Amino acid sequence: MKSALNSRFELTGYEMSRLIKISVFGKFVPIGNLRGGPGGRCLCVLSLLHYFGFWGYWLKAKHGHRLNFIKPMYRRIKR
Amino acid sequence: MNFQTYYSLTSLIERGRVAAETKTTVTFDLFDTLLIRRIHDPDLVKLPVARFVSALSKEYDCPVGWKKVEDLRDGIERTHRSKTGESFADHEACYPKYMLELLCEIFGESTGPKLLDRVTEYELFMENSMLVPRVELVNWLKELADAGKRIFIISDMYLPASHLKKLVAHAGILDLVEDVISSSDTFLAKASGEAYPLVAEKYDIAYKDWLHIGDNGFSDGMRAAEVGIESLIIHDPKEDQRKSLIQRYYNYSDGKPFWRGRVLQQLMAPHEGENVDQSPLYIEGYNFIGPMIGLFVQRIAELCIEKKLTKVFFLSREGWTFKRYWEQAMPALYPQGGLPEVEYLYVSRMALAGASCAYNGLTKTKADIAFLPSGNRDFRDVCRIFSLDSSRFEACLDRFGLTEETCLSHIHDGYDPENRMKFVAMLEDVAFQHEVKAQCKDSNLAMLRYFEDVGLFEHEDVAIVDIGWLGSIQRFLFEAIAHRDDKPTCHGYLFGATRGIPFNTSDKNSVEGIMYDRDKFDLAGSTLFYARDIFEEACRAPYPTLNGYKLKDDGYELVFRQTDDTIGKAELVQDSYFAPLQDGIYDSAKRFGAAAAMLNYSLADYRPWINAMLVNKLAFPKTEEIFRIRNQHHLDDFHGQKKPKAEFYKGFVPLWDRPQWQLRLSPLLRIRCFFRHLRERINE
């Protein structure tokens, strides 16, 4: 017994790991028209959010005010 | 400051229980506290409403694009807010007032007010479909109500309390609360802190006896604390994660079409109390087959409007599920109406095969269809399929040197091509065809009476919707009515069109595959070939197939197949096994409709995601998925009981028919099967 949406907010049966596998496979073998596919960066960001998002937001909620020094660094990386 | 922030509902409720012991009144914030939204941005609900208003404007001959409607609404709301700000501390707006102004501006002073209720109803419907009550908080609220506490809901919102009550009632908690208070009624909001004295005075509450629960540190926390109310604030990182994910899926879907299907599924996903543990089959229904059916019926609706089709006939038995899905999902997508009528049509290949021969006789193509299933071998099988009495063809068979048992199928022992030639020659014999027509006349007449009853001949253009695969039901249906002058133009839409036998397309009769059509090269869609049966079994109606139409003096009778024989019992077993899967499909329908209305994408937009989903699920399934979804019994009366020769079973075994040990242990099995599938599709 499982729920349709798991505790990481992934659809049961379409976890990110499975999506990554099929999109990597699709890079080498024609599997159909994916109109550009998911994109590596999107997959990375979403995987991080699904798997570690809770802890990130927990840290932000609890100690966000102490982590302000990270913001300029983050902005530099994003640039 | 007398407020504390909690990072999980459990710890908040734990503290709340202690605090509530000394309080007489507990107030709750509504949005993001008692109710959470499936979407990250509440303003997104305004988009389907803008599209609805735009659709209405076309109906009333004052067309305005939905983007323009949205801009107008935002502008009017902004003006209302700044006007309120001149007299009050809070810049609040009241929905009925600014929506009325918007409608009057678009539709004029006389029509605008008449449409307000309709638009409001749709706005609340969309809000309701996007709101989910937080189970833990609702349970605690029930505890508090049982303990005799006074409970209020206070919200800073543009919807007045009368509208908010509808949302609260939909969440099932209206009976537990004494009143719902909205800032849009008084323009005194929690944000300025002026709502608290107002509530205290109106309901005679002492601040020291008051506990407030909310999610906003400023308006629910600090402002409440300033007047002496103890308040507890929830800041749930889990919610931040959920909203952040949906926001990214939504934003990515704008630039990358691949994510459009995923954001649809993320929006229709169950949350909180809806997201309980279910059987794995239910999840397959909810996450895989349900959305596929949703996109199928959504596309049919688009085609019907585009081609001005006035009625949709969903063919039995898979049409049962399609029609049910349509009825639950389409009202959200087309609130303005304009959809064709829908009807479930009792038909089957067996029932129509005979009826289709009443005027054209038994054609060679129809005989070829009869010999497609491997279990059909001889003339008796042909007679079984076309409801003919084989004994009345003895003389005819004799003349052509055939018997009822002469093998006519090349995959059975004893096949002689000469005999098939003789059979084809017999099909051209006038006496043979005369007998066929005579035998099929009654069932055709009974069928026509039934079709007249359901209004098939009252429309000029109709959609005929079926699961697939050759379109043989529609072929038989059209042949059975082709002699009538009032026959409608039949636009056939199949879930998957594999087109094993060429379809005789004409101006009056055409067929098109929606999710897959062999005539349009679609590699991912063609993975339906892996396991067509699961879609049939998953969508099948919970009653036996139709055997035929029986003529009665004053009408007709639909004759259904018995359920007490081996095949009938096996079908019941299969139905009960797939019951959770069907529950999953039906449960997904309403949420699909709301999510699809929110996103406003069409099938072409969702196609990349569907393609990935089909390849994932059908070509590269997990072993347990195959064993879970693979049907235990697939029943087809069209298919005879004769066994083909041994060589027929040799050769390639499809992935979904492989034994468990191969699926688990055979190296690169799925990849090998996929390459073979690619080769077959390229070469066909």
Interface residues (C-beta under 8 A of the other chain):
Chain A: M1 K2 S3 A4 L5 F9 L11 T12 G13 Y14 R18 L19 K21 I22 S23 F25 G26 V29 P30 I31 G32 N33 L34 R35 G36 G37 P38 G39 C42 V45 L46 L49 H50 G53 F54 W55 G56 Y57 W58 K60 A61 K62
Chain B: Y7 H235 P237 K238 D240 Q241 R242 S244 L245 R248 Y249 Y252 K256 P257 F258 W259 R262 Q265 Q266 A269 P270 H271 N275 V276 D277 Q278 S279 P280 Y282 I283 E284 Y286 N287 F288 D522 L523 A524 G525 T527 G584 R607 P608 N611 A612 M613 L614 V615 N616 K617 A619 F620 E625 F674 L678
